[in-house]
Amino acid sequence: MNRFFNLVITLSLIAPVSIFFGYIIMDEGDQFTSEHYMVTALSAIPFIFAILIKFLMSGADKNNQ
């Protein structure tokens, strides 16, 4: 289960990073607008949820014996 969460976290981290660098490449280094910041921040929401679920499920794999 830990490997699955690491995969989900890695995949969900790709979106905000690629959007951030995509905007820089498309705008040829010009200044970001508020919409660029908003879209980059909103694309990080799956990453935040993946981290939260991993934290909440961290004790689920352990036996309580």
CHARMM internal coordinates of N, CA and C (Angstrom, degrees):
IC EDIT
DIST 1 N 1 CA 1.4445
DIST 1 CA 1 C 1.5282
ANGL 1 N 1 CA 1 C 111.02
DIST 1 C 2 N 1.3397
ANGL 1 CA 1 C 2 N 116.00
DIHE 1 N 1 CA 1 C 2 N -33.90
DIST 2 N 2 CA 1.4556
ANGL 1 C 2 N 2 CA 119.85
DIHE 1 CA 1 C 2 N 2 CA 179.96
DIST 2 CA 2 C 1.5297
ANGL 2 N 2 CA 2 C 111.08
DIHE 1 C 2 N 2 CA 2 C -65.10
DIST 2 C 3 N 1.3249
ANGL 2 CA 2 C 3 N 116.44
DIHE 2 N 2 CA 2 C 3 N -38.65
DIST 3 N 3 CA 1.4664
ANGL 2 C 3 N 3 CA 120.05
DIHE 2 CA 2 C 3 N 3 CA 178.41
DIST 3 CA 3 C 1.5196
ANGL 3 N 3 CA 3 C 110.75
DIHE 2 C 3 N 3 CA 3 C -66.23
DIST 3 C 4 N 1.3303
ANGL 3 CA 3 C 4 N 116.98
DIHE 3 N 3 CA 3 C 4 N -35.85
DIST 4 N 4 CA 1.4614
ANGL 3 C 4 N 4 CA 120.79
DIHE 3 CA 3 C 4 N 4 CA 177.94
DIST 4 CA 4 C 1.5242
ANGL 4 N 4 CA 4 C 110.70
DIHE 3 C 4 N 4 CA 4 C -63.27
DIST 4 C 5 N 1.3402
ANGL 4 CA 4 C 5 N 116.78
DIHE 4 N 4 CA 4 C 5 N -45.52
DIST 5 N 5 CA 1.4611
ANGL 4 C 5 N 5 CA 119.68
DIHE 4 CA 4 C 5 N 5 CA 179.47
DIST 5 CA 5 C 1.5210
ANGL 5 N 5 CA 5 C 111.31
DIHE 4 C 5 N 5 CA 5 C -65.75
DIST 5 C 6 N 1.3122
ANGL 5 CA 5 C 6 N 117.59
DIHE 5 N 5 CA 5 C 6 N -36.49
DIST 6 N 6 CA 1.4643
ANGL 5 C 6 N 6 CA 119.34
DIHE 5 CA 5 C 6 N 6 CA 176.34
DIST 6 CA 6 C 1.5232
ANGL 6 N 6 CA 6 C 111.12
DIHE 5 C 6 N 6 CA 6 C -64.13
DIST 6 C 7 N 1.3307
ANGL 6 CA 6 C 7 N 117.53
DIHE 6 N 6 CA 6 C 7 N -37.48
DIST 7 N 7 CA 1.4556
ANGL 6 C 7 N 7 CA 121.25
DIHE 6 CA 6 C 7 N 7 CA 176.26
DIST 7 CA 7 C 1.5253
ANGL 7 N 7 CA 7 C 110.88
DIHE 6 C 7 N 7 CA 7 C -65.57
DIST 7 C 8 N 1.3241
ANGL 7 CA 7 C 8 N 117.57
DIHE 7 N 7 CA 7 C 8 N -45.36
DIST 8 N 8 CA 1.4675
ANGL 7 C 8 N 8 CA 121.57
DIHE 7 CA 7 C 8 N 8 CA 179.71
DIST 8 CA 8 C 1.5255
ANGL 8 N 8 CA 8 C 110.61
DIHE 7 C 8 N 8 CA 8 C -62.35
DIST 8 C 9 N 1.3255
ANGL 8 CA 8 C 9 N 117.07
DIHE 8 N 8 CA 8 C 9 N -42.12
DIST 9 N 9 CA 1.4585
ANGL 8 C 9 N 9 CA 120.76
DIHE 8 CA 8 C 9 N 9 CA 179.52
DIST 9 CA 9 C 1.5266
ANGL 9 N 9 CA 9 C 110.30
DIHE 8 C 9 N 9 CA 9 C -64.71
DIST 9 C 10 N 1.3142
ANGL 9 CA 9 C 10 N 117.11
DIHE 9 N 9 CA 9 C 10 N -42.02
DIST 10 N 10 CA 1.4580
ANGL 9 C 10 N 10 CA 120.39
DIHE 9 CA 9 C 10 N 10 CA 179.19
DIST 10 CA 10 C 1.5205
ANGL 10 N 10 CA 10 C 111.15
DIHE 9 C 10 N 10 CA 10 C -63.72
DIST 10 C 11 N 1.3213
ANGL 10 CA 10 C 11 N 116.44
DIHE 10 N 10 CA 10 C 11 N -44.94
DIST 11 N 11 CA 1.4665
ANGL 10 C 11 N 11 CA 119.73
DIHE 10 CA 10 C 11 N 11 CA 179.92
DIST 11 CA 11 C 1.5284
ANGL 11 N 11 CA 11 C 112.14
DIHE 10 C 11 N 11 CA 11 C -66.80
DIST 11 C 12 N 1.3318
ANGL 11 CA 11 C 12 N 117.20
DIHE 11 N 11 CA 11 C 12 N -36.96
DIST 12 N 12 CA 1.4649
ANGL 11 C 12 N 12 CA 119.16
DIHE 11 CA 11 C 12 N 12 CA -179.39
DIST 12 CA 12 C 1.5240
ANGL 12 N 12 CA 12 C 111.86
DIHE 11 C 12 N 12 CA 12 C -76.85
DIST 12 C 13 N 1.3050
ANGL 12 CA 12 C 13 N 118.17
DIHE 12 N 12 CA 12 C 13 N -16.42
DIST 13 N 13 CA 1.4589
ANGL 12 C 13 N 13 CA 121.23
DIHE 12 CA 12 C 13 N 13 CA 176.83
DIST 13 CA 13 C 1.5250
ANGL 13 N 13 CA 13 C 111.51
DIHE 12 C 13 N 13 CA 13 C -82.37
DIST 13 C 14 N 1.3160
ANGL 13 CA 13 C 14 N 117.24
DIHE 13 N 13 CA 13 C 14 N -21.17
DIST 14 N 14 CA 1.4621
ANGL 13 C 14 N 14 CA 121.22
DIHE 13 CA 13 C 14 N 14 CA -179.20
DIST 14 CA 14 C 1.5270
ANGL 14 N 14 CA 14 C 111.12
DIHE 13 C 14 N 14 CA 14 C -66.89
DIST 14 C 15 N 1.3152
ANGL 14 CA 14 C 15 N 118.63
DIHE 14 N 14 CA 14 C 15 N -38.03
DIST 15 N 15 CA 1.4693
ANGL 14 C 15 N 15 CA 121.78
DIHE 14 CA 14 C 15 N 15 CA -175.96
DIST 15 CA 15 C 1.5312
ANGL 15 N 15 CA 15 C 113.09
DIHE 14 C 15 N 15 CA 15 C -61.36
DIST 15 C 16 N 1.3379
ANGL 15 CA 15 C 16 N 120.45
DIHE 15 N 15 CA 15 C 16 N -54.86
DIST 16 N 16 CA 1.4649
ANGL 15 C 16 N 16 CA 117.68
DIHE 15 CA 15 C 16 N 16 CA -178.64
DIST 16 CA 16 C 1.5251
ANGL 16 N 16 CA 16 C 113.49
DIHE 15 C 16 N 16 CA 16 C -64.94
DIST 16 C 17 N 1.3228
ANGL 16 CA 16 C 17 N 116.66
DIHE 16 N 16 CA 16 C 17 N -35.20
DIST 17 N 17 CA 1.4668
ANGL 16 C 17 N 17 CA 119.18
DIHE 16 CA 16 C 17 N 17 CA -179.61
DIST 17 CA 17 C 1.5273
ANGL 17 N 17 CA 17 C 110.29
DIHE 16 C 17 N 17 CA 17 C -68.05
DIST 17 C 18 N 1.3305
ANGL 17 CA 17 C 18 N 117.02
DIHE 17 N 17 CA 17 C 18 N -43.39
DIST 18 N 18 CA 1.4640
ANGL 17 C 18 N 18 CA 119.41
DIHE 17 CA 17 C 18 N 18 CA -179.83
DIST 18 CA 18 C 1.5246
ANGL 18 N 18 CA 18 C 111.52
DIHE 17 C 18 N 18 CA 18 C -69.31
DIST 18 C 19 N 1.3273
ANGL 18 CA 18 C 19 N 118.28
DIHE 18 N 18 CA 18 C 19 N -35.68
DIST 19 N 19 CA 1.4704
ANGL 18 C 19 N 19 CA 120.60
DIHE 18 CA 18 C 19 N 19 CA 176.34
DIST 19 CA 19 C 1.5231
ANGL 19 N 19 CA 19 C 110.24
DIHE 18 C 19 N 19 CA 19 C -65.91
DIST 19 C 20 N 1.3278
ANGL 19 CA 19 C 20 N 116.75
DIHE 19 N 19 CA 19 C 20 N -43.04
DIST 20 N 20 CA 1.4583
ANGL 19 C 20 N 20 CA 120.73
DIHE 19 CA 19 C 20 N 20 CA 179.62
DIST 20 CA 20 C 1.5281
ANGL 20 N 20 CA 20 C 111.10
DIHE 19 C 20 N 20 CA 20 C -59.60
DIST 20 C 21 N 1.3384
ANGL 20 CA 20 C 21 N 116.70
DIHE 20 N 20 CA 20 C 21 N -50.98
DIST 21 N 21 CA 1.4599
ANGL 20 C 21 N 21 CA 119.69
DIHE 20 CA 20 C 21 N 21 CA -179.83
DIST 21 CA 21 C 1.5263
ANGL 21 N 21 CA 21 C 111.86
DIHE 20 C 21 N 21 CA 21 C -71.57
DIST 21 C 22 N 1.3321
ANGL 21 CA 21 C 22 N 117.34
DIHE 21 N 21 CA 21 C 22 N -29.70
DIST 22 N 22 CA 1.4656
ANGL 21 C 22 N 22 CA 120.47
DIHE 21 CA 21 C 22 N 22 CA 176.28
DIST 22 CA 22 C 1.5068
ANGL 22 N 22 CA 22 C 112.09
DIHE 21 C 22 N 22 CA 22 C -63.18
DIST 22 C 23 N 1.3259
ANGL 22 CA 22 C 23 N 117.10
DIHE 22 N 22 CA 22 C 23 N -41.40
DIST 23 N 23 CA 1.4600
ANGL 22 C 23 N 23 CA 120.00
DIHE 22 CA 22 C 23 N 23 CA 177.20
DIST 23 CA 23 C 1.5237
ANGL 23 N 23 CA 23 C 111.41
DIHE 22 C 23 N 23 CA 23 C -65.70
DIST 23 C 24 N 1.3167
ANGL 23 CA 23 C 24 N 117.54
DIHE 23 N 23 CA 23 C 24 N -37.26
DIST 24 N 24 CA 1.4599
ANGL 23 C 24 N 24 CA 120.10
DIHE 23 CA 23 C 24 N 24 CA 178.82
DIST 24 CA 24 C 1.5319
ANGL 24 N 24 CA 24 C 110.41
DIHE 23 C 24 N 24 CA 24 C -65.35
DIST 24 C 25 N 1.3278
ANGL 24 CA 24 C 25 N 116.18
DIHE 24 N 24 CA 24 C 25 N -42.09
DIST 25 N 25 CA 1.4717
ANGL 24 C 25 N 25 CA 119.92
DIHE 24 CA 24 C 25 N 25 CA -179.47
DIST 25 CA 25 C 1.5258
ANGL 25 N 25 CA 25 C 110.32
DIHE 24 C 25 N 25 CA 25 C -69.17
DIST 25 C 26 N 1.3439
ANGL 25 CA 25 C 26 N 117.59
DIHE 25 N 25 CA 25 C 26 N -43.06
DIST 26 N 26 CA 1.4584
ANGL 25 C 26 N 26 CA 120.24
DIHE 25 CA 25 C 26 N 26 CA -178.44
DIST 26 CA 26 C 1.5253
ANGL 26 N 26 CA 26 C 112.27
DIHE 25 C 26 N 26 CA 26 C -67.05
DIST 26 C 27 N 1.3382
ANGL 26 CA 26 C 27 N 116.79
DIHE 26 N 26 CA 26 C 27 N -37.42
DIST 27 N 27 CA 1.4632
ANGL 26 C 27 N 27 CA 119.96
DIHE 26 CA 26 C 27 N 27 CA -178.68
DIST 27 CA 27 C 1.5122
ANGL 27 N 27 CA 27 C 112.49
DIHE 26 C 27 N 27 CA 27 C -88.78
DIST 27 C 28 N 1.3060
ANGL 27 CA 27 C 28 N 117.40
DIHE 27 N 27 CA 27 C 28 N 3.12
DIST 28 N 28 CA 1.4576
ANGL 27 C 28 N 28 CA 123.88
DIHE 27 CA 27 C 28 N 28 CA 179.19
DIST 28 CA 28 C 1.5252
ANGL 28 N 28 CA 28 C 111.54
DIHE 27 C 28 N 28 CA 28 C 54.39
DIST 28 C 29 N 1.3345
ANGL 28 CA 28 C 29 N 116.57
DIHE 28 N 28 CA 28 C 29 N 41.44
DIST 29 N 29 CA 1.4490
ANGL 28 C 29 N 29 CA 121.53
DIHE 28 CA 28 C 29 N 29 CA 175.52
DIST 29 CA 29 C 1.5119
ANGL 29 N 29 CA 29 C 115.33
DIHE 28 C 29 N 29 CA 29 C 82.51
DIST 29 C 30 N 1.3339
ANGL 29 CA 29 C 30 N 118.55
DIHE 29 N 29 CA 29 C 30 N 5.11
DIST 30 N 30 CA 1.4646
ANGL 29 C 30 N 30 CA 119.91
DIHE 29 CA 29 C 30 N 30 CA 179.03
DIST 30 CA 30 C 1.5179
ANGL 30 N 30 CA 30 C 110.45
DIHE 29 C 30 N 30 CA 30 C -68.35
DIST 30 C 31 N 1.3104
ANGL 30 CA 30 C 31 N 115.33
DIHE 30 N 30 CA 30 C 31 N 170.04
DIST 31 N 31 CA 1.4621
ANGL 30 C 31 N 31 CA 120.89
DIHE 30 CA 30 C 31 N 31 CA -177.27
DIST 31 CA 31 C 1.5256
ANGL 31 N 31 CA 31 C 111.01
DIHE 30 C 31 N 31 CA 31 C -68.67
DIST 31 C 32 N 1.3253
ANGL 31 CA 31 C 32 N 115.38
DIHE 31 N 31 CA 31 C 32 N 142.32
DIST 32 N 32 CA 1.4634
ANGL 31 C 32 N 32 CA 121.00
DIHE 31 CA 31 C 32 N 32 CA 177.57
DIST 32 CA 32 C 1.5229
ANGL 32 N 32 CA 32 C 110.23
DIHE 31 C 32 N 32 CA 32 C -70.79
DIST 32 C 33 N 1.3167
ANGL 32 CA 32 C 33 N 115.55
DIHE 32 N 32 CA 32 C 33 N 149.93
DIST 33 N 33 CA 1.4627
ANGL 32 C 33 N 33 CA 120.54
DIHE 32 CA 32 C 33 N 33 CA 170.75
DIST 33 CA 33 C 1.5221
ANGL 33 N 33 CA 33 C 107.91
DIHE 32 C 33 N 33 CA 33 C -100.51
DIST 33 C 34 N 1.3108
ANGL 33 CA 33 C 34 N 116.31
DIHE 33 N 33 CA 33 C 34 N 175.04
DIST 34 N 34 CA 1.4660
ANGL 33 C 34 N 34 CA 119.88
DIHE 33 CA 33 C 34 N 34 CA -179.67
DIST 34 CA 34 C 1.5277
ANGL 34 N 34 CA 34 C 111.27
DIHE 33 C 34 N 34 CA 34 C -64.78
DIST 34 C 35 N 1.3264
ANGL 34 CA 34 C 35 N 117.56
DIHE 34 N 34 CA 34 C 35 N -30.28
DIST 35 N 35 CA 1.4656
ANGL 34 C 35 N 35 CA 120.13
DIHE 34 CA 34 C 35 N 35 CA 178.21
DIST 35 CA 35 C 1.5208
ANGL 35 N 35 CA 35 C 111.11
DIHE 34 C 35 N 35 CA 35 C -67.21
DIST 35 C 36 N 1.3166
ANGL 35 CA 35 C 36 N 117.26
DIHE 35 N 35 CA 35 C 36 N -36.10
DIST 36 N 36 CA 1.4636
ANGL 35 C 36 N 36 CA 119.92
DIHE 35 CA 35 C 36 N 36 CA 177.66
DIST 36 CA 36 C 1.5218
ANGL 36 N 36 CA 36 C 110.64
DIHE 35 C 36 N 36 CA 36 C -63.84
DIST 36 C 37 N 1.3185
ANGL 36 CA 36 C 37 N 115.80
DIHE 36 N 36 CA 36 C 37 N -44.38
DIST 37 N 37 CA 1.4678
ANGL 36 C 37 N 37 CA 119.20
DIHE 36 CA 36 C 37 N 37 CA 178.32
DIST 37 CA 37 C 1.5282
ANGL 37 N 37 CA 37 C 111.48
DIHE 36 C 37 N 37 CA 37 C -64.27
DIST 37 C 38 N 1.3291
ANGL 37 CA 37 C 38 N 116.62
DIHE 37 N 37 CA 37 C 38 N -40.00
DIST 38 N 38 CA 1.4594
ANGL 37 C 38 N 38 CA 120.42
DIHE 37 CA 37 C 38 N 38 CA -178.36
DIST 38 CA 38 C 1.5350
ANGL 38 N 38 CA 38 C 110.95
DIHE 37 C 38 N 38 CA 38 C -64.94
DIST 38 C 39 N 1.3186
ANGL 38 CA 38 C 39 N 117.86
DIHE 38 N 38 CA 38 C 39 N -45.54
DIST 39 N 39 CA 1.4633
ANGL 38 C 39 N 39 CA 121.24
DIHE 38 CA 38 C 39 N 39 CA -178.85
DIST 39 CA 39 C 1.5237
ANGL 39 N 39 CA 39 C 110.37
DIHE 38 C 39 N 39 CA 39 C -66.13
DIST 39 C 40 N 1.3311
ANGL 39 CA 39 C 40 N 117.11
DIHE 39 N 39 CA 39 C 40 N -39.81
DIST 40 N 40 CA 1.4619
ANGL 39 C 40 N 40 CA 120.17
DIHE 39 CA 39 C 40 N 40 CA 177.68
DIST 40 CA 40 C 1.5219
ANGL 40 N 40 CA 40 C 110.78
DIHE 39 C 40 N 40 CA 40 C -63.81
DIST 40 C 41 N 1.3232
ANGL 40 CA 40 C 41 N 117.06
DIHE 40 N 40 CA 40 C 41 N -42.47
DIST 41 N 41 CA 1.4655
ANGL 40 C 41 N 41 CA 120.51
DIHE 40 CA 40 C 41 N 41 CA 179.20
DIST 41 CA 41 C 1.5242
ANGL 41 N 41 CA 41 C 111.51
DIHE 40 C 41 N 41 CA 41 C -68.13
DIST 41 C 42 N 1.3183
ANGL 41 CA 41 C 42 N 118.03
DIHE 41 N 41 CA 41 C 42 N -41.27
DIST 42 N 42 CA 1.4610
ANGL 41 C 42 N 42 CA 120.44
DIHE 41 CA 41 C 42 N 42 CA 179.85
DIST 42 CA 42 C 1.5258
ANGL 42 N 42 CA 42 C 112.01
DIHE 41 C 42 N 42 CA 42 C -66.95
DIST 42 C 43 N 1.3282
ANGL 42 CA 42 C 43 N 116.97
DIHE 42 N 42 CA 42 C 43 N -29.89
DIST 43 N 43 CA 1.4567
ANGL 42 C 43 N 43 CA 118.67
DIHE 42 CA 42 C 43 N 43 CA 178.90
DIST 43 CA 43 C 1.5250
ANGL 43 N 43 CA 43 C 111.73
DIHE 42 C 43 N 43 CA 43 C -74.12
DIST 43 C 44 N 1.3242
ANGL 43 CA 43 C 44 N 117.55
DIHE 43 N 43 CA 43 C 44 N -11.43
DIST 44 N 44 CA 1.4638
ANGL 43 C 44 N 44 CA 121.05
DIHE 43 CA 43 C 44 N 44 CA 177.48
DIST 44 CA 44 C 1.5255
ANGL 44 N 44 CA 44 C 112.13
DIHE 43 C 44 N 44 CA 44 C -86.95
DIST 44 C 45 N 1.3182
ANGL 44 CA 44 C 45 N 118.62
DIHE 44 N 44 CA 44 C 45 N -6.17
DIST 45 N 45 CA 1.4694
ANGL 44 C 45 N 45 CA 121.53
DIHE 44 CA 44 C 45 N 45 CA -179.10
DIST 45 CA 45 C 1.5288
ANGL 45 N 45 CA 45 C 112.44
DIHE 44 C 45 N 45 CA 45 C -60.79
DIST 45 C 46 N 1.3412
ANGL 45 CA 45 C 46 N 121.12
DIHE 45 N 45 CA 45 C 46 N -43.50
DIST 46 N 46 CA 1.4715
ANGL 45 C 46 N 46 CA 118.80
DIHE 45 CA 45 C 46 N 46 CA 176.41
DIST 46 CA 46 C 1.5270
ANGL 46 N 46 CA 46 C 113.00
DIHE 45 C 46 N 46 CA 46 C -59.41
DIST 46 C 47 N 1.3319
ANGL 46 CA 46 C 47 N 117.76
DIHE 46 N 46 CA 46 C 47 N -34.97
DIST 47 N 47 CA 1.4554
ANGL 46 C 47 N 47 CA 121.16
DIHE 46 CA 46 C 47 N 47 CA 176.87
DIST 47 CA 47 C 1.5232
ANGL 47 N 47 CA 47 C 110.98
DIHE 46 C 47 N 47 CA 47 C -63.98
DIST 47 C 48 N 1.3154
ANGL 47 CA 47 C 48 N 116.85
DIHE 47 N 47 CA 47 C 48 N -42.45
DIST 48 N 48 CA 1.4659
ANGL 47 C 48 N 48 CA 121.35
DIHE 47 CA 47 C 48 N 48 CA 179.28
DIST 48 CA 48 C 1.5241
ANGL 48 N 48 CA 48 C 110.28
DIHE 47 C 48 N 48 CA 48 C -64.21
DIST 48 C 49 N 1.3318
ANGL 48 CA 48 C 49 N 117.11
DIHE 48 N 48 CA 48 C 49 N -43.14
DIST 49 N 49 CA 1.4694
ANGL 48 C 49 N 49 CA 120.15
DIHE 48 CA 48 C 49 N 49 CA 177.96
DIST 49 CA 49 C 1.5295
ANGL 49 N 49 CA 49 C 111.48
DIHE 48 C 49 N 49 CA 49 C -64.53
DIST 49 C 50 N 1.3260
ANGL 49 CA 49 C 50 N 117.76
DIHE 49 N 49 CA 49 C 50 N -38.79
DIST 50 N 50 CA 1.4712
ANGL 49 C 50 N 50 CA 120.78
DIHE 49 CA 49 C 50 N 50 CA 178.94
DIST 50 CA 50 C 1.5203
ANGL 50 N 50 CA 50 C 111.01
DIHE 49 C 50 N 50 CA 50 C -64.09
DIST 50 C 51 N 1.3268
ANGL 50 CA 50 C 51 N 117.09
DIHE 50 N 50 CA 50 C 51 N -41.86
DIST 51 N 51 CA 1.4659
ANGL 50 C 51 N 51 CA 120.74
DIHE 50 CA 50 C 51 N 51 CA 177.53
DIST 51 CA 51 C 1.5269
ANGL 51 N 51 CA 51 C 110.21
DIHE 50 C 51 N 51 CA 51 C -65.02
DIST 51 C 52 N 1.3308
ANGL 51 CA 51 C 52 N 117.27
DIHE 51 N 51 CA 51 C 52 N -41.91
DIST 52 N 52 CA 1.4659
ANGL 51 C 52 N 52 CA 121.59
DIHE 51 CA 51 C 52 N 52 CA -179.70
DIST 52 CA 52 C 1.5251
ANGL 52 N 52 CA 52 C 111.01
DIHE 51 C 52 N 52 CA 52 C -63.59
DIST 52 C 53 N 1.3142
ANGL 52 CA 52 C 53 N 117.72
DIHE 52 N 52 CA 52 C 53 N -45.38
DIST 53 N 53 CA 1.4699
ANGL 52 C 53 N 53 CA 120.84
DIHE 52 CA 52 C 53 N 53 CA -179.77
DIST 53 CA 53 C 1.5224
ANGL 53 N 53 CA 53 C 110.54
DIHE 52 C 53 N 53 CA 53 C -65.88
DIST 53 C 54 N 1.3329
ANGL 53 CA 53 C 54 N 117.76
DIHE 53 N 53 CA 53 C 54 N -39.38
DIST 54 N 54 CA 1.4647
ANGL 53 C 54 N 54 CA 120.19
DIHE 53 CA 53 C 54 N 54 CA 177.62
DIST 54 CA 54 C 1.5267
ANGL 54 N 54 CA 54 C 109.92
DIHE 53 C 54 N 54 CA 54 C -62.13
DIST 54 C 55 N 1.3293
ANGL 54 CA 54 C 55 N 117.01
DIHE 54 N 54 CA 54 C 55 N -41.74
DIST 55 N 55 CA 1.4586
ANGL 54 C 55 N 55 CA 120.52
DIHE 54 CA 54 C 55 N 55 CA 178.66
DIST 55 CA 55 C 1.5273
ANGL 55 N 55 CA 55 C 111.36
DIHE 54 C 55 N 55 CA 55 C -64.54
DIST 55 C 56 N 1.3278
ANGL 55 CA 55 C 56 N 116.87
DIHE 55 N 55 CA 55 C 56 N -42.86
DIST 56 N 56 CA 1.4660
ANGL 55 C 56 N 56 CA 120.21
DIHE 55 CA 55 C 56 N 56 CA -178.62
DIST 56 CA 56 C 1.5285
ANGL 56 N 56 CA 56 C 112.24
DIHE 55 C 56 N 56 CA 56 C -70.59
DIST 56 C 57 N 1.3275
ANGL 56 CA 56 C 57 N 117.43
DIHE 56 N 56 CA 56 C 57 N -29.67
DIST 57 N 57 CA 1.4534
ANGL 56 C 57 N 57 CA 121.47
DIHE 56 CA 56 C 57 N 57 CA -178.30
DIST 57 CA 57 C 1.5329
ANGL 57 N 57 CA 57 C 112.50
DIHE 56 C 57 N 57 CA 57 C -95.35
DIST 57 C 58 N 1.3149
ANGL 57 CA 57 C 58 N 118.49
DIHE 57 N 57 CA 57 C 58 N 5.69
DIST 58 N 58 CA 1.4661
ANGL 57 C 58 N 58 CA 120.71
DIHE 57 CA 57 C 58 N 58 CA -174.08
DIST 58 CA 58 C 1.5233
ANGL 58 N 58 CA 58 C 112.92
DIHE 57 C 58 N 58 CA 58 C -62.50
DIST 58 C 59 N 1.3222
ANGL 58 CA 58 C 59 N 119.11
DIHE 58 N 58 CA 58 C 59 N -31.13
DIST 59 N 59 CA 1.4524
ANGL 58 C 59 N 59 CA 121.14
DIHE 58 CA 58 C 59 N 59 CA 179.80
DIST 59 CA 59 C 1.5062
ANGL 59 N 59 CA 59 C 114.22
DIHE 58 C 59 N 59 CA 59 C -96.25
DIST 59 C 60 N 1.3335
ANGL 59 CA 59 C 60 N 118.09
DIHE 59 N 59 CA 59 C 60 N 2.36
DIST 60 N 60 CA 1.4566
ANGL 59 C 60 N 60 CA 120.79
DIHE 59 CA 59 C 60 N 60 CA -175.75
DIST 60 CA 60 C 1.5204
ANGL 60 N 60 CA 60 C 112.55
DIHE 59 C 60 N 60 CA 60 C -74.51
DIST 60 C 61 N 1.3195
ANGL 60 CA 60 C 61 N 118.80
DIHE 60 N 60 CA 60 C 61 N -25.89
DIST 61 N 61 CA 1.4658
ANGL 60 C 61 N 61 CA 121.78
DIHE 60 CA 60 C 61 N 61 CA -176.80
DIST 61 CA 61 C 1.5179
ANGL 61 N 61 CA 61 C 112.35
DIHE 60 C 61 N 61 CA 61 C -84.29
DIST 61 C 62 N 1.2996
ANGL 61 CA 61 C 62 N 119.18
DIHE 61 N 61 CA 61 C 62 N -12.80
DIST 62 N 62 CA 1.4597
ANGL 61 C 62 N 62 CA 122.35
DIHE 61 CA 61 C 62 N 62 CA -175.95
DIST 62 CA 62 C 1.5236
ANGL 62 N 62 CA 62 C 110.53
DIHE 61 C 62 N 62 CA 62 C -87.70
DIST 62 C 63 N 1.3196
ANGL 62 CA 62 C 63 N 116.32
DIHE 62 N 62 CA 62 C 63 N 142.02
DIST 63 N 63 CA 1.4670
ANGL 62 C 63 N 63 CA 121.28
DIHE 62 CA 62 C 63 N 63 CA 175.21
DIST 63 CA 63 C 1.5121
ANGL 63 N 63 CA 63 C 108.95
DIHE 62 C 63 N 63 CA 63 C -84.13
DIST 63 C 64 N 1.3084
ANGL 63 CA 63 C 64 N 116.96
DIHE 63 N 63 CA 63 C 64 N 138.73
DIST 64 N 64 CA 1.4648
ANGL 63 C 64 N 64 CA 121.62
DIHE 63 CA 63 C 64 N 64 CA 179.04
DIST 64 CA 64 C 1.5202
ANGL 64 N 64 CA 64 C 110.38
DIHE 63 C 64 N 64 CA 64 C -98.43
DIST 64 C 65 N 1.3233
ANGL 64 CA 64 C 65 N 116.95
DIHE 64 N 64 CA 64 C 65 N 66.31
DIST 65 N 65 CA 1.4645
ANGL 64 C 65 N 65 CA 120.71
DIHE 64 CA 64 C 65 N 65 CA -178.83
DIST 65 CA 65 C 1.4943
ANGL 65 N 65 CA 65 C 110.15
DIHE 64 C 65 N 65 CA 65 C -109.41
END
COOR INIT
IC SEED 1 N 1 CA 1 C
IC BUILD
